[in-house]
Amino acid sequence: MNKIFLDAREMEHPEPLQISLSYLRSMSTQEYLYMINIRKPIPLLEIAKERGFVCFTHQDSSEIWHILISKNSDIVLEELLDV
């Protein structure tokens, strides 16, 4: 699996959503988006799920959100978590 990494911690709204949706449009089943952010991107997660993507979120001890999204429902996103 190829990771598409996006550090959105210092981006202003709506830039993380726009960039993420662009990645999702072109993503293959052998890729996944790994975003880190200071807040949980609920609109992105809702859109991704509506479009058939699988999603996993985790808030670490530093209160940073790790968001993993993939088209491939056969992978276990939790196993790709870098915390």
MMTF fields as JSON, N, C-alpha, C and O atoms, coordinates in Angstrom:
{
  "mmtfVersion": "1.0.0",
  "mmtfProducer": "UNKNOWN",
  "numBonds": 331,
  "numAtoms": 332,
  "numGroups": 83,
  "numChains": 1,
  "numModels": 1,
  "chainsPerModel": [1],
  "groupsPerChain": [83],
  "chainIdList": ["A"],
  "bondAtomList": [4, 2, 8, 6, 12, 10, 16, 14, 20, 18, 24, 22, 28, 26, 32, 30, 36, 34, 40, 38, 44, 42, 48, 46, 52, 50, 56, 54, 60, 58, 64, 62, 68, 66, 72, 70, 76, 74, 80, 78, 84, 82, 88, 86, 92, 90, 96, 94, 100, 98, 104, 102, 108, 106, 112, 110, 116, 114, 120, 118, 124, 122, 128, 126, 132, 130, 136, 134, 140, 138, 144, 142, 148, 146, 152, 150, 156, 154, 160, 158, 164, 162, 168, 166, 172, 170, 176, 174, 180, 178, 184, 182, 188, 186, 192, 190, 196, 194, 200, 198, 204, 202, 208, 206, 212, 210, 216, 214, 220, 218, 224, 222, 228, 226, 232, 230, 236, 234, 240, 238, 244, 242, 248, 246, 252, 250, 256, 254, 260, 258, 264, 262, 268, 266, 272, 270, 276, 274, 280, 278, 284, 282, 288, 286, 292, 290, 296, 294, 300, 298, 304, 302, 308, 306, 312, 310, 316, 314, 320, 318, 324, 322, 328, 326],
  "bondOrderList": [1, 1, 1, 1, 1, 1, 1, 1, 1, 1, 1, 1, 1, 1, 1, 1, 1, 1, 1, 1, 1, 1, 1, 1, 1, 1, 1, 1, 1, 1, 1, 1, 1, 1, 1, 1, 1, 1, 1, 1, 1, 1, 1, 1, 1, 1, 1, 1, 1, 1, 1, 1, 1, 1, 1, 1, 1, 1, 1, 1, 1, 1, 1, 1, 1, 1, 1, 1, 1, 1, 1, 1, 1, 1, 1, 1, 1, 1, 1, 1, 1, 1],
  "groupList": [{"groupName": "MET", "atomNameList": ["N", "CA", "C", "O"], "elementList": ["N", "C", "C", "O"], "formalChargeList": [0, 0, 0, 0], "bondAtomList": [1, 0, 2, 1, 3, 2], "bondOrderList": [1, 1, 2], "singleLetterCode": "M", "chemCompType": "L-PEPTIDE LINKING"}, {"groupName": "ASN", "atomNameList": ["N", "CA", "C", "O"], "elementList": ["N", "C", "C", "O"], "formalChargeList": [0, 0, 0, 0], "bondAtomList": [1, 0, 2, 1, 3, 2], "bondOrderList": [1, 1, 2], "singleLetterCode": "N", "chemCompType": "L-PEPTIDE LINKING"}, {"groupName": "LYS", "atomNameList": ["N", "CA", "C", "O"], "elementList": ["N", "C", "C", "O"], "formalChargeList": [0, 0, 0, 0], "bondAtomList": [1, 0, 2, 1, 3, 2], "bondOrderList": [1, 1, 2], "singleLetterCode": "K", "chemCompType": "L-PEPTIDE LINKING"}, {"groupName": "ILE", "atomNameList": ["N", "CA", "C", "O"], "elementList": ["N", "C", "C", "O"], "formalChargeList": [0, 0, 0, 0], "bondAtomList": [1, 0, 2, 1, 3, 2], "bondOrderList": [1, 1, 2], "singleLetterCode": "I", "chemCompType": "L-PEPTIDE LINKING"}, {"groupName": "PHE", "atomNameList": ["N", "CA", "C", "O"], "elementList": ["N", "C", "C", "O"], "formalChargeList": [0, 0, 0, 0], "bondAtomList": [1, 0, 2, 1, 3, 2], "bondOrderList": [1, 1, 2], "singleLetterCode": "F", "chemCompType": "L-PEPTIDE LINKING"}, {"groupName": "LEU", "atomNameList": ["N", "CA", "C", "O"], "elementList": ["N", "C", "C", "O"], "formalChargeList": [0, 0, 0, 0], "bondAtomList": [1, 0, 2, 1, 3, 2], "bondOrderList": [1, 1, 2], "singleLetterCode": "L", "chemCompType": "L-PEPTIDE LINKING"}, {"groupName": "ASP", "atomNameList": ["N", "CA", "C", "O"], "elementList": ["N", "C", "C", "O"], "formalChargeList": [0, 0, 0, 0], "bondAtomList": [1, 0, 2, 1, 3, 2], "bondOrderList": [1, 1, 2], "singleLetterCode": "D", "chemCompType": "L-PEPTIDE LINKING"}, {"groupName": "ALA", "atomNameList": ["N", "CA", "C", "O"], "elementList": ["N", "C", "C", "O"], "formalChargeList": [0, 0, 0, 0], "bondAtomList": [1, 0, 2, 1, 3, 2], "bondOrderList": [1, 1, 2], "singleLetterCode": "A", "chemCompType": "L-PEPTIDE LINKING"}, {"groupName": "ARG", "atomNameList": ["N", "CA", "C", "O"], "elementList": ["N", "C", "C", "O"], "formalChargeList": [0, 0, 0, 0], "bondAtomList": [1, 0, 2, 1, 3, 2], "bondOrderList": [1, 1, 2], "singleLetterCode": "R", "chemCompType": "L-PEPTIDE LINKING"}, {"groupName": "GLU", "atomNameList": ["N", "CA", "C", "O"], "elementList": ["N", "C", "C", "O"], "formalChargeList": [0, 0, 0, 0], "bondAtomList": [1, 0, 2, 1, 3, 2], "bondOrderList": [1, 1, 2], "singleLetterCode": "E", "chemCompType": "L-PEPTIDE LINKING"}, {"groupName": "HIS", "atomNameList": ["N", "CA", "C", "O"], "elementList": ["N", "C", "C", "O"], "formalChargeList": [0, 0, 0, 0], "bondAtomList": [1, 0, 2, 1, 3, 2], "bondOrderList": [1, 1, 2], "singleLetterCode": "H", "chemCompType": "L-PEPTIDE LINKING"}, {"groupName": "PRO", "atomNameList": ["N", "CA", "C", "O"], "elementList": ["N", "C", "C", "O"], "formalChargeList": [0, 0, 0, 0], "bondAtomList": [1, 0, 2, 1, 3, 2], "bondOrderList": [1, 1, 2], "singleLetterCode": "P", "chemCompType": "L-PEPTIDE LINKING"}, {"groupName": "GLN", "atomNameList": ["N", "CA", "C", "O"], "elementList": ["N", "C", "C", "O"], "formalChargeList": [0, 0, 0, 0], "bondAtomList": [1, 0, 2, 1, 3, 2], "bondOrderList": [1, 1, 2], "singleLetterCode": "Q", "chemCompType": "L-PEPTIDE LINKING"}, {"groupName": "SER", "atomNameList": ["N", "CA", "C", "O"], "elementList": ["N", "C", "C", "O"], "formalChargeList": [0, 0, 0, 0], "bondAtomList": [1, 0, 2, 1, 3, 2], "bondOrderList": [1, 1, 2], "singleLetterCode": "S", "chemCompType": "L-PEPTIDE LINKING"}, {"groupName": "TYR", "atomNameList": ["N", "CA", "C", "O"], "elementList": ["N", "C", "C", "O"], "formalChargeList": [0, 0, 0, 0], "bondAtomList": [1, 0, 2, 1, 3, 2], "bondOrderList": [1, 1, 2], "singleLetterCode": "Y", "chemCompType": "L-PEPTIDE LINKING"}, {"groupName": "THR", "atomNameList": ["N", "CA", "C", "O"], "elementList": ["N", "C", "C", "O"], "formalChargeList": [0, 0, 0, 0], "bondAtomList": [1, 0, 2, 1, 3, 2], "bondOrderList": [1, 1, 2], "singleLetterCode": "T", "chemCompType": "L-PEPTIDE LINKING"}, {"groupName": "GLY", "atomNameList": ["N", "CA", "C", "O"], "elementList": ["N", "C", "C", "O"], "formalChargeList": [0, 0, 0, 0], "bondAtomList": [1, 0, 2, 1, 3, 2], "bondOrderList": [1, 1, 2], "singleLetterCode": "G", "chemCompType": "PEPTIDE LINKING"}, {"groupName": "VAL", "atomNameList": ["N", "CA", "C", "O"], "elementList": ["N", "C", "C", "O"], "formalChargeList": [0, 0, 0, 0], "bondAtomList": [1, 0, 2, 1, 3, 2], "bondOrderList": [1, 1, 2], "singleLetterCode": "V", "chemCompType": "L-PEPTIDE LINKING"}, {"groupName": "CYS", "atomNameList": ["N", "CA", "C", "O"], "elementList": ["N", "C", "C", "O"], "formalChargeList": [0, 0, 0, 0], "bondAtomList": [1, 0, 2, 1, 3, 2], "bondOrderList": [1, 1, 2], "singleLetterCode": "C", "chemCompType": "L-PEPTIDE LINKING"}, {"groupName": "TRP", "atomNameList": ["N", "CA", "C", "O"], "elementList": ["N", "C", "C", "O"], "formalChargeList": [0, 0, 0, 0], "bondAtomList": [1, 0, 2, 1, 3, 2], "bondOrderList": [1, 1, 2], "singleLetterCode": "W", "chemCompType": "L-PEPTIDE LINKING"}],
  "groupTypeList": [0, 1, 2, 3, 4, 5, 6, 7, 8, 9, 0, 9, 10, 11, 9, 11, 5, 12, 3, 13, 5, 13, 14, 5, 8, 13, 0, 13, 15, 12, 9, 14, 5, 14, 0, 3, 1, 3, 8, 2, 11, 3, 11, 5, 5, 9, 3, 7, 2, 9, 8, 16, 4, 17, 18, 4, 15, 10, 12, 6, 13, 13, 9, 3, 19, 10, 3, 5, 3, 13, 2, 1, 13, 6, 3, 17, 5, 9, 9, 5, 5, 6, 17],
  "groupIdList": [1, 2, 3, 4, 5, 6, 7, 8, 9, 10, 11, 12, 13, 14, 15, 16, 17, 18, 19, 20, 21, 22, 23, 24, 25, 26, 27, 28, 29, 30, 31, 32, 33, 34, 35, 36, 37, 38, 39, 40, 41, 42, 43, 44, 45, 46, 47, 48, 49, 50, 51, 52, 53, 54, 55, 56, 57, 58, 59, 60, 61, 62, 63, 64, 65, 66, 67, 68, 69, 70, 71, 72, 73, 74, 75, 76, 77, 78, 79, 80, 81, 82, 83],
  "secStructList": [7, 3, 3, 3, 3, 3, 3, 7, 6, 6, 7, 7, 6, 6, 2, 2, 2, 2, 2, 2, 2, 2, 2, 2, 2, 2, 7, 7, 6, 6, 3, 3, 3, 3, 3, 3, 3, 1, 1, 7, 7, 2, 2, 2, 2, 2, 2, 2, 2, 2, 6, 6, 7, 3, 3, 3, 3, 3, 3, 7, 6, 6, 1, 7, 3, 3, 3, 3, 3, 3, 1, 7, 6, 6, 1, 7, 4, 4, 4, 4, 7, 7, 7],
  "xCoordList": [0.837, 0.0, 0.879, 1.874, 0.504, 1.215, 0.481, -0.722, 1.232, 0.663, 0.719, 1.754, -0.407, -0.463, -0.583, -1.618, 0.473, 0.521, 0.14, 0.598, -0.701, -1.111, -1.078, -1.829, -0.202, -0.14, -0.966, -0.521, -2.16, -3.092, -3.137, -4.014, -2.23, -2.287, -2.209, -2.798, -1.504, -1.36, -2.139, -1.977, -2.978, -3.779, -5.063, -5.603, -5.537, -6.799, -7.941, -7.755, -9.111, -10.316, -10.614, -10.495, -10.985, -11.314, -10.188, -10.443, -8.958, -7.85, -7.666, -7.512, -7.673, -7.505, -8.598, -8.318, -9.831, -10.935, -10.736, -10.899, -10.392, -10.205, -9.07, -9.22, -7.948, -6.808, -7.155, -6.846, -7.794, -8.166, -9.116, -8.937, -10.124, -11.076, -10.392, -10.755, -9.427, -8.655, -7.899, -7.886, -7.276, -6.582, -7.557, -7.26, -8.713, -9.679, -10.161, -10.371, -10.338, -10.801, -9.818, -10.233, -8.534, -7.531, -6.908, -6.035, -7.335, -6.724, -7.054, -8.192, -6.038, -6.251, -6.535, -6.449, -6.87, -7.132, -5.839, -5.882, -4.702, -3.41, -2.831, -1.66, -3.646, -3.209, -4.163, -5.314, -3.658, -4.515, -4.042, -2.857, -4.977, -4.678, -4.411, -5.195, -3.296, -2.971, -2.833, -1.835, -3.837, -3.849, -3.653, -4.175, -2.892, -2.857, -3.396, -3.118, -4.178, -4.856, -5.106, -5.052, -5.377, -5.665, -7.131, -7.506, -7.953, -9.374, -9.838, -9.249, -10.886, -11.455, -12.232, -13.152, -11.883, -12.516, -13.84, -13.913, -14.856, -16.142, -16.719, -17.179, -16.724, -17.262, -16.513, -17.135, -15.184, -14.399, -14.779, -14.96, -14.9, -15.245, -16.627, -16.822, -17.578, -18.929, -18.926, -19.559, -18.218, -18.144, -17.456, -17.926, -16.352, -15.617, -16.497, -16.525, -17.21, -18.08, -19.211, -19.56, -19.787, -20.845, -20.342, -21.108, -19.059, -18.455, -17.862, -17.206, -18.086, -17.669, -16.272, -15.762, -15.647, -14.322, -14.456, -15.484, -13.405, -13.343, -12.477, -11.51, -12.827, -12.153, -11.814, -12.523, -10.729, -10.339, -9.772, -8.976, -10.174, -9.644, -9.121, -9.622, -8.108, -7.517, -6.969, -6.272, -7.28, -6.712, -5.611, -5.865, -4.381, -3.262, -3.187, -4.013, -2.197, -2.075, -1.746, -1.92, -1.272, -1.007, -2.213, -2.134, -3.339, -4.605, -4.531, -5.267, -3.641, -3.548, -4.388, -4.32, -5.182, -6.017, -5.246, -4.594, -5.333, -4.77, -5.966, -6.798, -6.05, -7.189, -6.67, -5.819, -7.172, -6.766, -7.992, -9.046, -7.855, -8.975, -8.479, -7.414, -9.258, -8.874, -10.106, -11.201, -9.902, -10.942, -10.992, -12.015, -9.878, -9.721, -10.286, -9.685, -11.432, -12.084, -11.438, -11.801, -10.485, -9.818, -8.658, -8.173, -8.21, -7.093, -7.623, -8.736, -6.81, -7.151, -6.385, -5.187, -7.09, -6.445, -5.764, -4.742, -6.316, -5.723, -4.276, -3.449, -3.971, -2.618, -1.626, -0.415, -2.119, -1.265, -1.052, -0.381, -1.62, -1.525, -0.092, 0.532, 0.432, 1.78, 1.664, 1.633, 1.601, 1.507, 2.618, 2.737],
  "yCoordList": [-1.188, 0.0, 1.247, 1.324, 2.196, 3.471, 4.528, 4.738, 5.183, 6.213, 7.576, 7.966, 8.292, 9.694, 10.475, 10.426, 11.193, 11.856, 13.326, 14.028, 13.779, 15.181, 15.668, 15.185, 16.627, 17.26, 18.545, 19.544, 18.508, 19.636, 20.472, 21.325, 20.25, 20.932, 22.449, 23.146, 22.971, 24.425, 25.016, 26.194, 24.211, 24.698, 25.34, 24.953, 26.316, 26.982, 26.306, 25.819, 26.278, 25.769, 26.63, 27.851, 26.073, 24.69, 23.949, 22.933, 24.434, 23.836, 22.335, 21.597, 21.838, 20.394, 19.571, 18.519, 20.052, 19.343, 19.329, 18.287, 20.455, 20.542, 19.638, 18.916, 19.674, 18.834, 17.361, 16.552, 17.01, 15.614, 15.088, 13.974, 15.873, 15.432, 15.259, 14.363, 16.085, 15.937, 14.61, 13.894, 14.284, 12.999, 11.837, 10.87, 11.921, 10.825, 10.578, 9.431, 11.651, 11.498, 10.699, 9.965, 10.835, 10.18, 8.94, 8.312, 8.586, 7.501, 6.127, 5.862, 5.257, 3.879, 3.004, 3.468, 1.751, 0.827, 0.403, -0.263, 0.782, 0.46, 1.648, 1.633, 2.668, 3.86, 4.151, 3.713, 4.896, 5.384, 6.769, 7.091, 7.566, 8.901, 8.798, 8.208, 9.378, 9.464, 10.942, 11.577, 11.478, 12.893, 13.022, 12.224, 14.04, 14.411, 15.831, 16.683, 16.063, 17.348, 17.633, 16.729, 18.882, 19.253, 19.047, 19.115, 18.799, 18.517, 17.37, 17.091, 16.724, 15.608, 16.177, 16.97, 15.79, 16.37, 15.678, 14.898, 15.968, 15.284, 15.416, 14.409, 16.592, 16.664, 15.75, 15.097, 15.698, 14.818, 13.362, 12.613, 12.961, 11.574, 11.217, 10.125, 12.12, 11.866, 11.725, 10.818, 12.616, 12.557, 11.267, 10.591, 10.928, 9.716, 8.479, 7.62, 8.378, 7.222, 7.165, 6.085, 8.315, 8.359, 7.861, 7.296, 8.068, 7.666, 6.259, 5.832, 5.543, 4.146, 3.898, 2.782, 4.912, 4.736, 4.182, 4.356, 3.517, 3.086, 4.092, 4.62, 4.351, 5.389, 4.874, 4.042, 5.382, 5.101, 6.384, 7.067, 6.712, 7.895, 7.51, 6.589, 8.238, 8.007, 9.328, 10.04, 9.656, 10.84, 10.377, 9.6, 10.859, 10.411, 11.194, 12.068, 10.87, 11.493, 12.985, 13.704, 13.453, 14.886, 15.609, 16.781, 14.892, 15.401, 15.721, 16.572, 15.034, 15.134, 14.006, 12.859, 14.357, 13.365, 12.73, 13.419, 11.413, 10.633, 10.09, 9.373, 10.43, 10.056, 9.229, 9.692, 8.017, 7.133, 6.823, 6.478, 6.945, 6.738, 5.942, 6.231, 4.935, 4.111, 3.647, 3.545, 3.367, 2.741, 1.238, 0.594, 0.689, -0.75, -1.226, -1.004, -1.873, -2.326, -3.585, -4.024, -4.174, -5.384, -5.089, -5.995, -3.839, -3.538, -3.124, -2.613, -3.355, -2.965, -1.674, -1.698, -0.557, 0.746, 0.919, 1.598, 0.317, 0.426, -0.061, 0.449, -1.055, -1.609, -0.636, -0.811, 0.381, 1.357, 2.62, 3.555, 2.641, 3.802, 4.001, 3.063, 5.218, 5.577, 6.463, 7.689, 5.844, 6.62, 6.176, 6.692],
  "zCoordList": [0.0, 0.0, 0.0, 0.721, -0.8, -0.878, -0.055, -0.21, 0.818, 1.68, 0.983, 0.442, 1.006, 0.598, 1.898, 2.564, 2.258, 3.561, 3.442, 2.541, 4.359, 4.399, 5.847, 6.694, 6.117, 7.434, 7.353, 6.788, 7.918, 7.82, 9.095, 9.237, 10.004, 11.307, 11.204, 12.03, 10.224, 10.122, 8.955, 8.634, 8.32, 7.196, 7.697, 8.734, 6.957, 7.267, 6.513, 5.398, 7.123, 6.482, 5.253, 5.347, 4.129, 3.799, 3.076, 2.43, 3.171, 2.42, 2.67, 1.697, 3.916, 4.107, 3.415, 2.841, 3.473, 2.822, 1.307, 0.674, 0.732, -0.715, -1.189, -2.175, -0.498, -0.881, -0.722, -1.597, 0.385, 0.637, -0.424, -0.917, -0.784, -1.804, -3.151, -3.913, -3.453, -4.685, -4.677, -5.678, -3.554, -3.435, -3.59, -4.293, -2.944, -3.001, -4.424, -4.819, -5.198, -6.58, -7.433, -8.329, -7.165, -8.006, -7.363, -7.962, -6.179, -5.429, -6.014, -6.402, -6.072, -6.51, -5.285, -4.148, -5.526, -4.415, -3.719, -2.685, -4.275, -3.661, -2.892, -2.513, -2.664, -1.944, -0.791, -0.784, 0.175, 1.253, 1.666, 1.583, 2.104, 2.606, 4.099, 4.842, 4.53, 5.95, 6.282, 5.939, 6.947, 7.317, 8.817, 9.596, 9.214, 10.626, 10.727, 9.883, 11.784, 11.921, 13.401, 14.235, 13.712, 15.1, 15.454, 16.624, 14.454, 14.714, 13.828, 12.783, 14.258, 13.501, 12.312, 12.511, 11.08, 9.889, 9.542, 8.592, 10.304, 10.15, 8.743, 8.205, 8.112, 6.737, 5.764, 4.925, 5.87, 5.0, 5.227, 4.267, 6.468, 6.778, 6.245, 5.713, 6.381, 5.871, 4.351, 3.811, 3.662, 2.197, 1.759, 0.843, 2.407, 2.046, 2.212, 1.33, 3.321, 3.55, 2.53, 2.055, 2.188, 1.171, -0.177, -0.957, -0.452, -1.728, -1.684, -2.634, -0.596, -0.511, 0.031, -0.068, 0.6, 1.183, 2.597, 3.25, 3.056, 4.451, 5.198, 4.649, 6.446, 7.225, 8.62, 9.185, 9.148, 10.525, 11.12, 10.476, 12.334, 13.013, 14.392, 15.037, 14.819, 16.136, 16.656, 15.934, 17.897, 18.531, 19.482, 20.402, 19.256, 20.08, 21.396, 21.659, 22.207, 23.53, 23.458, 24.441, 22.301, 22.094, 21.519, 21.152, 21.445, 20.907, 19.414, 18.916, 18.713, 17.26, 16.67, 17.114, 15.659, 14.986, 13.834, 13.05, 13.746, 12.645, 11.87, 12.427, 10.595, 9.766, 8.6, 7.841, 8.454, 7.371, 6.532, 7.066, 5.208, 4.293, 3.094, 2.55, 2.681, 1.538, 0.766, 1.318, -0.526, -1.348, -1.1, -1.334, -0.625, -0.488, 0.85, 1.901, 0.799, 2.035, 2.603, 3.695, 1.877, 2.357, 3.308, 3.985, 3.366, 4.262, 5.632, 5.763, 6.628, 7.995, 8.281, 8.56, 8.207, 8.348, 9.705, 9.799, 10.747, 12.082, 12.088, 12.843, 11.237, 11.183, 10.544, 10.687, 9.843, 9.168, 10.002, 9.563, 11.192, 12.077, 12.56, 13.057, 12.416, 12.879, 14.117, 14.009, 15.278, 16.523, 17.453, 18.564]
}
